[in-house]
Amino acid sequence: MIAYGFYKVGQSNQEKTIAKLHERQVRYTLAPYLQAEADREYLQRELMILSKEKEIMKDVAGWKVGQSPYNSQKKWLPRAVGEFDRNTK
């Protein structure tokens, strides 16, 4: 009876492993599409923010839209648009 119990546990573990493998394959297949959708949403928000910035800063001489006034950025990082966008809608 003990051997049969261990056999059934082993069989169920193999089935769970195969199910996890299939789930991972589906996630890996969908990942590029989900990333493309997130990039598209980010681009739409970024363009909206840049147009608002252009409208607000139109009277400031020497202001370049989208350029940071700080010199500390050595590499490009995406703007955190999700947190600050709530009040502008």
C-alpha positions in Angstrom: 0.0 0.0 0.0 2.8 2.4 0.8 4.5 1.7 -2.5 1.2 2.4 -4.3 0.8 5.6 -2.4 4.3 6.8 -3.4 3.6 5.8 -7.0 0.4 7.9 -7.0 2.2 10.9 -5.5 4.9 10.6 -8.1 2.4 10.5 -10.9 0.5 13.6 -9.6 3.9 15.4 -9.3 4.7 14.6 -12.9 1.2 15.8 -14.0 1.7 19.1 -12.1 5.1 19.6 -13.6 3.7 19.1 -17.1 0.9 21.5 -16.4 3.3 24.2 -15.1 5.4 23.7 -18.2 2.4 24.3 -20.5 1.4 27.4 -18.5 4.9 28.8 -18.8 4.9 28.2 -22.5 1.7 30.1 -22.9 3.0 33.0 -20.8 6.2 33.1 -22.9 4.1 33.2 -26.0 1.9 36.0 -24.8 4.7 38.2 -23.2 5.7 40.1 -26.4 2.0 41.0 -27.2 1.5 42.2 -23.6 4.7 44.2 -23.7 3.7 45.8 -27.0 0.4 46.8 -25.6 2.1 48.3 -22.5 4.5 50.2 -24.8 1.6 51.5 -26.8 -0.2 52.8 -23.7 3.0 54.3 -22.4 3.6 56.2 -25.7 0.0 57.5 -25.7 0.4 58.8 -22.1 3.8 60.3 -22.9 2.5 62.1 -26.0 -0.4 63.5 -23.9 2.0 64.7 -21.2 4.4 66.3 -23.7 1.5 68.1 -25.4 0.4 69.5 -22.0 3.9 70.5 -21.2 4.2 72.3 -24.6 0.9 74.1 -23.9 1.9 75.1 -20.3 5.5 76.2 -21.1 4.8 78.0 -24.4 5.7 81.4 -22.9 9.0 80.3 -21.4 12.0 81.3 -23.5 14.5 78.6 -24.3 12.3 75.8 -23.0 12.6 72.6 -25.0 9.6 70.2 -24.7 10.5 66.9 -23.2 14.0 67.8 -22.2 14.8 67.6 -18.5 16.2 70.7 -16.8 18.4 68.5 -14.7 21.9 67.4 -15.9 22.0 64.3 -13.6 20.6 61.8 -16.1 23.3 59.9 -17.9 21.0 57.2 -19.3 17.4 57.2 -20.5 14.7 56.1 -18.0 11.0 56.0 -18.7 9.0 58.7 -17.1 6.8 57.6 -14.2 3.5 58.6 -15.8 1.1 56.3 -14.0 1.3 57.9 -10.6 1.2 61.6 -11.6 -1.4 61.2 -14.4 -4.4 60.8 -12.1 -5.1 64.5 -11.4 -4.7 65.5 -15.1 -7.6 63.6 -16.5 
